[in-house]
């Protein structure tokens, strides 16, 4: 008959277990700052979205805000500017896509697809050619003009003339009320 004996834990067994436990806790403590540093900083989280009060913007005025470190153009268009933008055929545009994050990627660049409410236009203020900042109410179309290379955008933020390959991008935004929007 075979007898089984269970050996009592030795001091050496205890030291191995204690050393392994300390090593595991030390590795976790060393890895935590490396993993945590990959989270966005509070400054980035603060810029992830911005609320804009539209009430002080007069009809026919364009105001520049800062969104995610870049300019954001908010323009309160006149009835004439809205009508001129709507009259442009998509086939006449160098970039036929709306570039509106609120719509599917293949949405055409009609005036209606470049806005949520016709009176308000919200576009990124970065020229799609080389990243310059265009100025408002200039150029042949009285929209925006990038002086660096002559790209001209109309009052719907669509490229009409010049080397810029795309329309000004429209970020994700929504109306919180008639006079307040949330961008991002």
N, C-alpha and C positions, 0 to 999 in steps of 0.2 A: 504494500500500500504506500502510495506516494504522499508525502506530506508537503504541503505548501506553506511556505513561510513568507510573511510579508515583512520586508525590512522596514525598520523605523526610519523616518526621514533623518537625514544627517545634517550636520551644520553646513556641509558643502552644498547640499540641495537647497537649503534656505538662502545661501549666498547667491546661487545661480538665479533663483526666482526673484530675489530682491534686485539683483543687478539688471535682469531683463526688464523688470517693471520700471526701474529708474530710467533705463535707456529708452523705453517706449514713451514715457512721459516727457523726457527731454527732447525726443524727436518731434513729438506733437507740439511742444512749446516752441521749438525752433521753426517748425513749418508754419505755425499760425500767422506770424507777421508776413511771411512770404505770400500766403494765400490771401490774407486780408488786404494787402496792398493792391490787389487786382480789382477791388471794388472801386466804383467811381467815387471821387472825392465829393465833399459836400458842396464845393463850388460848382462842380459839373452837375450834380443833382439839382441845384438851384437854377441852373440855366436850361434844364431839360424842358421846361415849359415856362411861359410868361403870359400874364394877363395884361391886356391893353385896354385902357379906357378910350373909347372912340369919341366921346362927347365933345372934347375940345377941338376936334379936327373939323375945320370948316369945309364946305363944299368947294371943290377945286383945289384943295390943299393936299400935299404929300408930306408925310412925317416919317422920319427914320428912327427905328428902335434897334436895340441890340438883342439878338437872339442867338444863343449858342456861339457867341464870340464873333458873329458876323452881322452886317447890317440887314435889317428887315424893313422893307418899304410898305407903308400903309397909306393908300391913296383913296380919298373920298372924291369919286369922279362926278363930273357934271353930266347932265343929260346929253349934251353934245358929245362928250367923250365916250359915253356908253353907246350911243347910236353909231358913232364912227367905228368903234371896235366891233360891233355886231355886224356892220356892213361888209367887213373883210371876209372874203372866201378863203377857206382853209387851203385850197389849191394854190393860192397866191403866196402862201407863207413858206419860208425856207425850212421851218421845222413844223411839221403837221401834227405833232403830239402836244397834248395839253400840259404835260409835266406837272400835274397836280396830284400831290400825295393823297388827296381826298378821293381820287377817282382811280379806275384801273389804268395800268401803264399804257394801254393802247387807245385811250380816249383822245378824240380829235381836238385840236386847238381852237375850237369855236370860242367865242366870247363867253358864252354861257358855261363852258367847261373850265374857264379860267377864274371863276368867281363863285361865291356862295350866295351873296346878295350883290346885285348889279352895281349898286352905289359904291361898294367897298372892294378894293383890290388889295390883296395881301401877297407880296412876292418877296423872294430872297433878293437881297441887294448885291448879289455877286454876279458880275458879268460871266457868261458861260464860255468866253473865249480864253482869257488868262486870269480870271479872278479879280479884276479891278472892280471899283465901285462906280457905277454909272450915276449921272446927275439927272434930276427930274426936270421935266418941262423943256427939254432940249431935243434937237434933232428934227428931222423931217416929219416925224409923226407925233411930236410933242409929248412923247412918253418919257423915255430915258435915253441918254446918250453916254456911251463909254468913250471918253476922250482919248484913251490910250491908243485904240486902234479903230475908232469910228463906228463901232457897233451901235445900231439904232433899234430901240424897242418901241412898240406902240403903247397906247394907254391900257392895253390888256397885258403888257409885259411880254409880248411875243416878238421875237427877233424879226426885223423887217429888212435890214440892210447891214452889211458889214461882215466881218469874219466870224462872229460868234455862231457856233453850230446849233445852239439850242435856245429855247425860250427861257426866260427867268423862271426858276423853280418856285412852285407854290407849296409851302409847308403844310403839314396837317394843322388845321385850326377849326374852331367851332365858335358859334355865337353863344355866349352865356346869357346875354340879354340884347336888346336893340342897340345898346351903346357899349358893350363889353365883349371882347373876344379872348379866347384862350388859344395860344399858339403852342404847338408841341404836345 
